[in-house]
Amino acid sequence: MKNFALIGAAGYIAPRHMRAIKETGNSLVAALDPYDGIGIMDSNFPEANFFTEFERFDRFVDKWHRDGGKKIDYISICSPNYLHDSHIRFALKNGANAISEKPLVLNPWNIDQLKVIENETGKRVYNILQLRLHPSIIALKEKVTKELEKDPNKLYDIDLTYLTSRGKWYFTSWKGNESKSGGIASNIGVHFYDMLCWIFGDVEENIVHVKTADTNAGYLKLKNANVSWFLSVNFNHIPEDVKATGLRTYRSIIVNGEEIEFSGGFTDLHTRSYEEIFKGNGFGLDETYSSINTVSNIRNLDPIGLKGDYHPFCKKVVK
């Protein structure tokens, strides 16, 4: 049984990490979040120590080890994106491996520094890249790999659309602050870029067509694919037929005219991620570099408007 601490315990994604810790037979020793409305703890680890101040959490982690001769093996990080880097460093320097939500960090040079600290401490950093464990995505990778073995120069045409509606709260929270979330591409798109690069190769060209507070869209040329992508948190961009069903989210990946169905199968992927980490198959710093580099570049590129191979949904934004 491994001992865990968790940072960001009141956030949306934290219950999936608590469940993963519990379902893999491990123990949550301590949790931290500045928000104290955290009844979710009762369903998972009611005996875990809980802190609302980082300084007291820091003291506990250090004191618990010294007084009890025990060890916190892993620290799970579900804090706001801009704090991941600092909290990963905290984990490593306290003798724990880090398991962080996406995006691991906001910029590729942060990864370079974390590699140095990994080497200094002998501990590892793992990123939750759950799409790599999704059955439909694994099947797509296997199919593409076989096709590329026959024709290494084959190019795929890909249309990626991800719309996940958010209310006014989003833009008041840290998620609406680009300096804290990394912007739309980092906040809701990074795991899609990871999946595409994992299957179709590294980015060779990166163009942004639309960049607003609630929408990013652009074009990626990968080694073996041309990708037209559109990401938005604006409900008005949801197709009318989807709105009619009462849904507020629309997810679509079309590869060479064929829709890849992966709307289900997400419920246990965090537990699967933890299982793979314990088997020695977790996704480390090298695996996350390409997607972080991609979103960092998107953040710093100027949009060119409706030119070239832009996604058709761009016309919903730019008239």
C-alpha positions in Angstrom: 0.0 0.0 0.0 1.3 3.4 -1.0 0.8 6.6 0.9 -0.6 9.6 -1.0 -1.1 13.3 -0.4 -3.3 15.4 -2.8 -3.1 19.0 -3.7 -6.3 20.7 -5.1 -8.7 18.4 -3.4 -11.9 20.5 -4.0 -11.5 20.8 -7.7 -13.6 19.2 -10.5 -11.0 16.5 -11.3 -9.9 15.6 -7.7 -12.6 13.0 -7.1 -11.3 10.9 -10.0 -7.9 10.9 -8.3 -9.3 10.0 -4.9 -11.2 7.1 -6.6 -8.0 6.0 -8.3 -6.1 6.0 -5.1 -8.8 4.0 -3.4 -9.5 1.6 -6.2 -5.8 0.7 -6.4 -5.7 -0.1 -2.7 -3.7 2.8 -1.5 -4.1 5.4 1.3 -4.7 9.2 1.2 -2.8 10.7 4.2 -3.4 14.4 3.6 -5.2 16.8 1.3 -4.9 20.5 0.6 -7.3 23.0 -0.9 -8.0 26.7 0.1 -11.7 25.9 -0.4 -13.1 24.0 2.6 -16.4 22.8 1.3 -15.1 19.3 0.6 -17.6 16.7 1.6 -16.4 14.5 -1.2 -13.7 13.4 1.3 -16.3 11.5 3.3 -17.0 9.2 0.4 -13.3 8.4 -0.1 -10.9 9.1 2.7 -12.7 10.6 5.7 -9.7 10.0 8.0 -7.3 11.9 5.8 -5.8 15.1 7.3 -7.1 18.2 5.5 -5.5 21.6 5.2 -6.6 24.9 3.7 -3.2 26.6 4.0 -0.1 25.4 2.1 2.2 26.3 5.0 0.4 23.9 7.4 0.2 21.2 4.7 4.0 21.6 4.1 4.7 21.3 7.8 2.5 18.2 8.1 4.2 16.5 5.2 7.6 17.1 6.7 6.6 16.3 10.3 4.6 13.2 9.4 7.7 11.7 7.9 10.1 12.7 10.7 7.8 11.7 13.6 6.4 8.5 12.2 9.2 7.2 10.2 6.7 6.9 7.4 6.8 8.0 3.8 4.5 9.8 1.4 5.2 7.9 -1.8 3.1 10.0 -4.2 1.6 13.5 -4.3 -1.3 13.9 -6.7 -1.6 17.4 -8.1 -5.0 18.7 -9.2 -4.3 22.4 -8.5 -4.8 25.2 -11.1 -2.6 24.8 -14.1 -0.1 27.6 -13.3 0.7 26.0 -9.9 1.5 22.5 -11.3 5.2 23.3 -11.7 5.6 24.6 -8.2 3.6 21.7 -6.6 5.5 19.1 -8.7 8.8 20.6 -7.3 7.3 20.4 -3.8 6.6 16.7 -4.3 10.0 15.8 -5.6 11.9 17.8 -3.0 9.9 16.0 -0.3 10.9 12.6 -1.5 7.6 11.8 -3.3 6.8 11.0 -6.9 4.4 13.4 -8.6 1.2 12.6 -10.5 -0.1 15.7 -12.2 -3.2 16.6 -14.1 -2.9 18.0 -17.6 -1.4 20.3 -18.7 1.7 19.2 -16.7 3.1 22.7 -17.0 2.5 25.8 -19.2 5.8 25.9 -21.1 8.4 23.4 -22.4 11.3 25.0 -20.5 9.5 24.2 -17.2 9.9 20.5 -18.3 13.6 21.0 -18.8 13.9 22.2 -15.2 11.8 19.4 -13.8 14.2 16.9 -15.4 17.0 18.5 -13.4 15.1 18.0 -10.2 14.1 14.5 -11.1 17.8 13.7 -11.5 18.7 15.4 -8.2 16.0 13.7 -6.1 15.7 10.3 -7.9 11.9 10.7 -8.0 9.6 10.7 -11.0 7.0 13.0 -12.5 3.9 11.4 -14.2 1.3 13.1 -16.3 -2.3 12.0 -16.6 -2.7 11.5 -20.4 -5.9 9.4 -20.2 -6.7 9.5 -24.0 -3.7 7.2 -24.6 -5.5 4.6 -22.5 -8.9 5.0 -24.2 -9.9 1.8 -26.1 -11.0 3.7 -29.2 -7.8 5.7 -29.3 -5.6 2.7 -28.8 -7.4 1.0 -31.7 -6.8 4.0 -33.9 -3.1 4.1 -33.0 -2.8 0.4 -33.9 -4.6 0.9 -37.2 -2.5 3.9 -38.2 0.8 2.2 -37.1 0.1 -0.8 -39.4 -0.8 1.5 -42.3 2.4 3.6 -41.8 4.5 0.4 -41.8 3.2 -0.2 -45.3 3.4 3.4 -46.4 5.6 5.6 -44.1 4.7 8.7 -46.1 1.0 8.4 -45.8 -0.8 11.6 -44.8 -4.1 11.7 -42.9 -6.6 14.5 -43.0 -8.0 15.2 -39.5 -10.8 17.4 -38.3 -10.8 17.9 -34.5 -13.8 19.7 -32.9 -14.2 20.0 -29.1 -16.9 22.3 -27.6 -17.5 22.2 -23.9 -19.8 25.0 -22.8 -18.9 27.1 -19.8 -20.9 29.7 -17.9 -19.9 33.2 -16.9 -18.1 31.8 -13.8 -15.4 30.4 -16.1 -14.1 33.8 -17.1 -14.1 35.1 -13.5 -12.2 32.0 -12.3 -8.5 31.2 -12.9 -9.5 29.2 -15.9 -10.4 32.4 -17.8 -7.1 34.0 -17.0 -4.6 33.0 -19.7 -1.6 33.6 -17.4 -3.0 31.0 -15.0 -4.7 28.5 -17.3 -2.6 28.8 -20.4 -5.6 29.7 -22.4 -8.2 27.6 -24.2 -5.8 25.4 -26.0 -3.9 24.5 -22.8 -7.0 24.2 -20.6 -9.2 22.0 -22.8 -7.1 21.0 -25.8 -3.7 19.8 -24.5 -4.7 16.1 -24.2 -6.0 16.1 -27.8 -2.7 17.5 -29.1 -0.9 14.8 -27.1 -3.1 12.1 -28.6 -2.6 13.3 -32.1 1.2 13.7 -31.8 1.3 10.2 -30.2 -0.4 8.7 -33.2 0.6 10.8 -36.2 4.0 12.3 -35.2 5.5 15.6 -34.1 4.3 19.0 -35.1 6.0 20.5 -38.2 3.9 23.5 -38.7 1.6 25.4 -36.3 -0.9 28.1 -37.5 -3.6 29.8 -35.5 -6.7 31.1 -37.3 -8.8 32.3 -34.4 -7.9 33.3 -30.9 -10.5 34.8 -28.6 -11.2 34.5 -24.9 -13.5 31.6 -25.4 -12.3 30.1 -28.7 -9.1 28.9 -30.3 -8.8 27.4 -33.8 -6.0 26.5 -36.1 -4.0 24.1 -38.3 -1.3 21.7 -37.4 0.9 19.9 -39.8 2.1 16.7 -38.2 4.6 14.3 -39.6 1.8 12.1 -41.0 -1.3 14.3 -40.7 -2.9 17.6 -41.5 -5.1 18.7 -38.6 -7.8 21.3 -38.7 -8.9 22.0 -35.1 -11.5 24.1 -33.3 -11.8 24.4 -29.5 -14.5 26.5 -27.7 -16.2 27.0 -24.4 -19.0 29.1 -26.0 -22.4 27.4 -26.0 -23.4 29.3 -29.1 -20.9 27.3 -31.1 -22.7 24.0 -30.4 -24.4 22.6 -33.5 -28.2 23.2 -33.4 -29.0 19.5 -33.5 -26.8 18.8 -30.5 -28.4 21.7 -28.6 -31.8 20.2 -29.3 -30.9 17.1 -27.3 -30.0 19.3 -24.3 -26.3 18.5 -24.4 -23.8 21.3 -23.8 -20.7 19.4 -25.0 -19.8 18.3 -28.6 -16.7 16.2 -29.3 -15.7 15.0 -32.8 -12.6 13.6 -34.4 -12.8 12.7 -38.1 -9.9 10.9 -39.7 -10.0 10.7 -43.5 -13.7 11.1 -43.4 -14.4 8.5 -40.7 -15.7 9.6 -37.3 -13.8 8.2 -34.4 -16.3 7.4 -31.6 -14.8 7.9 -28.2 -17.6 9.7 -26.3 -17.8 6.9 -23.7 -15.2 4.9 -21.8 -13.8 7.7 -19.7 -15.1 6.7 -16.3 -12.2 4.5 -15.2 -9.3 6.0 -17.1 -7.7 7.7 -14.0 -7.7 4.4 -12.2 -6.2 2.8 -15.3 -3.6 5.6 -15.3 -2.6 4.9 -11.7 -2.4 1.2 -12.4 0.0 1.8 -15.3 2.1 4.1 -13.2 2.5 1.4 -10.5 3.5 -1.1 -13.3 6.2 1.2 -14.4 4.3 2.3 -17.5 3.4 5.9 -16.5 3.8 8.8 -18.9 6.7 10.9 -17.8 8.3 14.2 -18.8 9.5 13.1 -22.2 6.0 11.9 -23.2 4.4 15.3 -22.4 7.0 17.6 -24.1 5.4 17.7 -27.6 1.9 18.7 -26.4 3.2 21.3 -24.0 5.4 22.8 -26.7 2.4 22.9 -29.0 0.1 24.7 -26.7 2.9 27.1 -25.7 3.4 28.0 -29.3 -0.3 28.4 -29.9 -0.5 30.9 -26.9 2.2 33.0 -28.5 1.1 33.0 -32.1 -0.9 35.7 -33.7 -4.1 34.6 -35.4 -4.2 35.0 -39.2 -8.0 34.9 -39.7 -9.8 32.9 -42.4 -6.9 32.0 -44.6 -5.6 28.6 -45.7 -6.9 25.3 -44.2 -9.1 26.7 -41.5 -11.8 24.8 -39.6 -15.3 25.4 -40.9 -16.5 26.4 -37.4 -14.3 29.4 -37.6 -17.1 31.1 -39.6 -19.1 31.0 -36.4 -16.6 33.4 -34.9 -15.2 35.5 -37.7 -17.8 36.8 -40.1 
